Amino acid sequence: MASAEPATSARPLVFAYYYIWYTPTSWRRAKIDLPQLGAYDSRDRSVIAQQLAWARQAGIDGLIVSWKHEPRLDDALRVLVDEATKSGMKLILLYQGLNFDRQPLDPNVVASDLQWFLDTYGDAAPFNVFGLPAIVWSGTWGYKDSQLQLVRTAIGAPGRALLLGSERSAVAYESRAAFFDGDAYYWSSPDPLSTPGYQRRLGGLAAAVRQDAGRWIAPAAPGFDARLVGGTSIVPRRDGTTYRAAWNGALQSRPDVLGIISWNEFSENSQIEPSRTYGTTYLDLTAQLIAGLPSASSPTPGASESGSSHAPISSPLPSPTAADPNASGGQTNLLGAVFGVVIAAALFLVGRSLRRRSVG
């Protein structure tokens, strides 16, 4: 499998899992906490603009947007791509490959949906993260090898897009590496401070992905409580201690992308979006954690050149309708710009020397 060359920067990209399924009535069901923006609709342009402004201010590079091909989510995706283009925010697609009963969709439907996505957004600037759009296929562990190959062929991976699996162990990934250009492990429910084998599982899966020169998206969640949607486990936030432990665990696996779980999964209470219960605490902490990462040049082709402010996010924030997604980025001074160019050149030369993946 060939793909764009793996990232070589010591600093991983930082993305947050982002959900676009909300309508005003969604907030009446299975919610312990509510967003500061109120019972919003995921198609509301002013809401999206404010969310992107907050994310940029914290230093987040992009969002991993959950999507299925249906009118309401298509509408929300269209607005998100539009606003992300304006703000310079990057996007990775998370395709929901399981139905409501957690059964895999017809692979022909998957192929058709992803072809539509690439026909519509394949050239959109926000999806240019690794030189090509990256698609995480959620639920790949429920599909047969022949079905994975059908979809891979249909979307022209890796020439037209990178197709990442969602396998949950090193053994599982190794047996199916030929069908993927990497893996994103959505592991939201473990406790990084007490779950047996937590770091070993992350490290093993990361090693399996790197062995095949794939992209690795590592999970980091601030906490978890999905009892209102049928879950049984609770991972307490511990005033940020859990988040710090998960963040450090993800970094130890040397990811291409650190995937924050989540921006706004309020049903599982893993959100970092400013909320009524936590205020801006977890977005402020995210900014602090990002500020502590190794410095690096602009991480993605075509990414915004503006810097990021890591000052605490003020609360309450400006009205979404008045938000300027670029205003929070700060000013990049001349010295910083020169330094960034030097680092970028060095990283480019190193990247050119890395082994490209063979065509499978």
Sequence and secondary structure as in RCSB ss.txt:
>XXXX:A:sequence
MASAEPATSARPLVFAYYYIWYTPTSWRRAKIDLPQLGAYDSRDRSVIAQQLAWARQAGIDGLIVSWKHEPRLDD
ALRVLVDEATKSGMKLILLYQGLNFDRQPLDPNVVASDLQWFLDTYGDAAPFNVFGLPAIVWSGTWGYKDSQLQL
VRTAIGAPGRALLLGSERSAVAYESRAAFFDGDAYYWSSPDPLSTPGYQRRLGGLAAAVRQDAGRWIAPAAPGFD
ARLVGGTSIVPRRDGTTYRAAWNGALQSRPDVLGIISWNEFSENSQIEPSRTYGTTYLDLTAQLIAGLPSASSPT
PGASESGSSHAPISSPLPSPTAADPNASGGQTNLLGAVFGVVIAAALFLVGRSLRRRSVG
>XXXX:A:secstr
   S     SS EEEEEEE    GGGGGSS SS BTT S  TT HHHHHHHHHHHHHHT  EEEEEE SSHHHHH
HHHHHHHHHHHHT EEEEEEE B TTS B  HHHHHHHHHHHHHHHTT GGG SSSS EEEEETGGGS HHHHHH
HHHHHTTTTS EEEB   SHHHHHTTGGG SEEE    S  TTTSTTHHHHHHHHHHHHHHTT EEEEEE S EE
 GGGT   EE  GGGHHHHHHHHHHHHT  SEEEES SS TTTT   S BTTTBTHHHHHHHHHHHTS   S  S
TT        S   SS   GGG  TTGGG    HHHHHHHHHHHHHHHHHHHHS      
